[in-house]
Protein backbone atom coordinates (compact mmCIF):
# COMPACT_ATOMS: atom_id res chain seq x y z
CA UNK A 1 0.00 0.00 0.00
CA UNK A 2 2.81 2.37 0.82
CA UNK A 3 4.40 1.62 -2.56
CA UNK A 4 1.16 2.55 -4.38
CA UNK A 5 0.97 5.81 -2.43
CA UNK A 6 4.56 6.63 -3.42
CA UNK A 7 3.81 5.91 -7.08
CA UNK A 8 0.69 8.10 -6.98
CA UNK A 9 2.68 10.90 -5.32
CA UNK A 10 5.42 10.57 -7.96
CA UNK A 11 2.88 10.69 -10.80
CA UNK A 12 1.22 13.76 -9.29
CA UNK A 13 4.59 15.50 -8.94
CA UNK A 14 5.54 14.71 -12.55
CA UNK A 15 2.20 15.90 -13.89
CA UNK A 16 2.51 19.16 -11.92
CA UNK A 17 5.99 19.79 -13.33
CA UNK A 18 4.84 18.98 -16.86
CA UNK A 19 1.81 21.23 -16.41
CA UNK A 20 4.05 24.11 -15.33
CA UNK A 21 6.37 23.57 -18.28
CA UNK A 22 3.49 23.67 -20.76
CA UNK A 23 2.21 26.91 -19.20
CA UNK A 24 5.46 28.69 -20.04
CA UNK A 25 5.47 30.66 -23.30
CA UNK A 26 7.22 28.97 -26.20
CA UNK A 27 10.70 30.33 -26.78
CA UNK A 28 12.59 30.45 -30.02
CA UNK A 29 15.77 29.35 -28.32
CA UNK A 30 18.75 31.16 -29.74
CA UNK A 31 17.00 32.15 -32.98
CA UNK A 32 17.08 35.82 -33.85
CA UNK A 33 13.81 37.36 -34.95
CA UNK A 34 14.94 38.66 -38.33
CA UNK A 35 11.93 40.90 -38.89
CA UNK A 36 12.44 42.74 -35.59
CA UNK A 37 16.19 42.92 -36.12
CA UNK A 38 15.75 44.43 -39.58
CA UNK A 39 13.27 46.98 -38.23
CA UNK A 40 15.67 48.02 -35.45
CA UNK A 41 18.44 48.36 -38.02
CA UNK A 42 16.23 50.64 -40.16
CA UNK A 43 15.41 52.70 -37.05
CA UNK A 44 19.10 53.12 -36.26
CA UNK A 45 19.89 54.16 -39.85
CA UNK A 46 17.05 56.68 -39.76
CA UNK A 47 18.15 58.16 -36.43
CA UNK A 48 21.77 58.43 -37.60
CA UNK A 49 20.68 60.82 -40.35
CA UNK A 50 20.23 63.50 -37.69
CA UNK A 51 23.59 65.00 -36.76
CA UNK A 52 24.86 68.29 -35.40
CA UNK A 53 24.24 70.92 -38.06
CA UNK A 54 20.83 69.54 -39.03
CA UNK A 55 17.87 71.87 -38.57
CA UNK A 56 14.89 71.38 -36.31
CA UNK A 57 12.87 70.79 -39.51
CA UNK A 58 15.25 67.95 -40.49
CA UNK A 59 14.81 66.41 -37.05
CA UNK A 60 11.01 66.58 -37.31
CA UNK A 61 11.09 64.31 -40.38
CA UNK A 62 12.26 61.46 -38.12
CA UNK A 63 11.05 62.46 -34.64
CA UNK A 64 8.17 64.24 -32.97
CA UNK A 65 8.15 66.30 -29.80
CA UNK A 66 7.84 64.58 -26.44
CA UNK A 67 5.80 66.05 -23.62
CA UNK A 68 7.46 67.50 -20.55
CA UNK A 69 9.56 70.56 -19.88
CA UNK A 70 11.61 72.00 -22.70
CA UNK A 71 13.17 75.20 -23.96
CA UNK A 72 14.10 76.47 -27.39
CA UNK A 73 17.61 75.12 -26.90
CA UNK A 74 16.81 71.73 -25.34
CA UNK A 75 14.02 69.19 -25.91
CA UNK A 76 13.28 65.46 -25.80
CA UNK A 77 11.98 63.82 -28.97
CA UNK A 78 10.39 60.44 -29.72
CA UNK A 79 10.83 58.38 -32.85
CA UNK A 80 7.74 58.78 -35.04
CA UNK A 81 7.21 55.02 -35.44
CA UNK A 82 7.68 54.10 -31.75
CA UNK A 83 7.05 56.43 -28.81
CA UNK A 84 9.43 54.48 -26.55
CA UNK A 85 12.54 55.31 -28.65
CA UNK A 86 13.82 58.73 -27.59
CA UNK A 87 16.67 61.19 -27.96
CA UNK A 88 17.60 64.39 -26.15
CA UNK A 89 18.54 67.23 -28.48
CA UNK A 90 20.28 70.57 -27.94
CA UNK A 91 19.91 73.46 -30.39
CA UNK A 92 21.57 76.73 -31.28
CA UNK A 93 18.95 79.41 -31.99
CA UNK A 94 18.90 80.73 -35.55
CA UNK A 95 17.16 84.07 -36.04
CA UNK A 96 15.53 85.96 -33.20
CA UNK A 97 18.16 84.71 -30.72
CA UNK A 98 16.54 86.65 -27.86
CA UNK A 99 13.44 84.43 -28.07
CA UNK A 100 13.86 81.71 -25.42
CA UNK A 101 10.59 79.81 -25.79
CA UNK A 102 9.38 79.79 -29.41
CA UNK A 103 11.17 77.09 -31.41
CA UNK A 104 12.21 78.03 -34.92
CA UNK A 105 12.39 75.53 -37.82
CA UNK A 106 15.88 76.77 -38.74
CA UNK A 107 17.38 76.23 -35.26
CA UNK A 108 20.50 74.06 -35.59
CA UNK A 109 21.09 70.78 -33.78
CA UNK A 110 24.29 71.11 -31.73
CA UNK A 111 24.06 67.76 -29.91
CA UNK A 112 21.90 64.66 -30.04
CA UNK A 113 22.01 61.86 -27.49
CA UNK A 114 22.22 58.19 -28.26
CA UNK A 115 18.76 56.74 -28.69
CA UNK A 116 17.30 55.19 -25.55
CA UNK A 117 14.13 53.45 -24.44
CA UNK A 118 11.70 55.04 -21.99
CA UNK A 119 7.97 55.01 -21.34
CA UNK A 120 6.03 58.05 -22.57
CA UNK A 121 5.65 61.35 -20.78
CA UNK A 122 2.28 63.03 -20.92
CA UNK A 123 1.40 66.58 -19.97
Buried (B, 14 or more C-beta within 10 A) or exposed (E): EEEEEEEEEEEEEEEEEEEEEEEEEEEEEEEEEEEEEEEEEEBEEBBEEBEEEBBBEBBBEBBEBBEEEBEBBEBBBBBEEEBEBBBBBBBBBEEEEEEEEEBBEEBBBBEBEEBEEEEEEEE
